[in-house]
Amino acid sequence: MKDSSRKRHIAKAITWRIVGTIDTIVLSWIISGNPFTGLKIGFAEVVTKMLLYYFHERVWFKIYFKNSNKRHALKTVTWRIVGTLDTMTLAWIITGNPMTGFKIGMAEVVTKMALYFFHEKIWHKSNYGLENRNTQIE
């Protein structure tokens, strides 16, 4: 991967965090019935997700898999578990209701997977940050 792709990965990370946070805010608002609860959970999540993602990356950096597809799949699943548990915990703490946290977390699993799929499709069509699309691998 060439250095020119770094700006692409930074842009992808930022756009995904924006999409993910908006999703959490909207789901939290709908499920809790309170827009301020949605904002509190969404903004708290920005901080916790950044820290958890960093530690998740550090752990996976040390894990070796011969099969990269298996590695990507397991990394994706473990991140979704960590991310969902984080959202559920924050929602429980902020609302004081464990069932609200559970509902938000479960709804998020479905919406985040769909949103991530479309986010990846859009980025796959973009050449932003790639000098030569045919020789670059994301």
N, C-alpha and C positions, 0 to 999 in steps of 0.2 A: 504494500500500500504506500503510495507516494504521499509526501507532505501536503500536496494540494487537496487531498481528500479529508484532511483534518477539519477544515472549515465546513465540509459537508456533514461530518459526524457531529460536530458541535451544533450546527443548525438543526440537524435531525433530533438531537437530544433536547434542544430548546423547544422546538415545535411540538415534540411529543409531550414534554412536561406541561406545556400550555394546554394542549388538548386533554391530557389526563386530568389536570387540575380543574378545568372547566367541567369535565364529565363528573368529577367528584362533587363539585359545588352544586351542579344541577340535580344529581341524584340525591344528595343530602338534603337539598331544599325540598324536593318532591316528597321524599320519604318522611322527613321530620315535619314538613309543613311550615318551616321557618327559613326565610332566605338568609338570615344572619347566622343561623346554625350551619347552613351550607357554606357560607363564606368562611366561618371559623374553621370548619373541618378542612376545606380546600386549602386555605393558607397555612394551616398547621402542617398539612401533608407535604407541602413544598419543602419544608425544612427536613422533616423526618425522612421523606423519600430520598432526598439527596444524600443524607447520611447513610441510610440503609443500602442505597444503591452502591455507594462507595465501598462499603464493607462486603457486599455481595460480590462486587467485581474483584476485590482483593482475594476473597476465598476462591473464586473460580479461576483466578490467575494462577493459583498454586495447584489446581487440579488438572491432571493430564488425562486426556482421552485420545485413543488412537482414532476413533471414529468421530469426526467433527460434527456430523449430523446428529448423532446421539448426544454429543456435548451441547450443541445448540438447543436441542429439544429439552434436555434436562435443565439447562440454564434458564430457559424460558419458563418452564414450569416452576422452578424454585423461586424465580423472581416474582411470578404472579402470586404464589403462595405468600411470600414475604410482603408484597405490596398490598394484598387483600387483608392480611392480618393487621398490617399497619393501619389501614383505613378503618377496619372494624374496631380496633382498639381506640383510635382517636375519636371515632363517632360515639363509642360507648362513654368515653371520658367526658366529651363535650356535651352530650345529651343527657348523660346519667342513666341511659337505658340500654342494656346489653342487646335487647331485641332490635332496637333501631340500628345499632352498630352492625349486627348480623345482617339485617335486611339491606343496608347500604353496601356492605361488603359483597354479598351475593349478587346484587344487581350489578355491581361494578365488574365482577368477573365476566359477565355477558357483554356489557357495553364496551369494556376496555379491549376485549378480544376483537370485537367488530371494528372499533375505531382504530386499533393498531393495524389490522389488516388493510384498511383503506389508507392509513398513513403510510404504510410501507409501499402500497401500490402507487401512490402519488410520488413518493420519493424515488421509486424505481424508474419512473418515466422522466425524472429530472436529471439533467446533467450537471446541476449545480455542484461545484467543488470537485469535479472530475475533469482532468485534462483530456483524457481519451477514454471514453466509456468502454470501448472494447477491451482495453488492457487493464482496467481497474476492477477490483473485486471489493464489494462492500463487506 
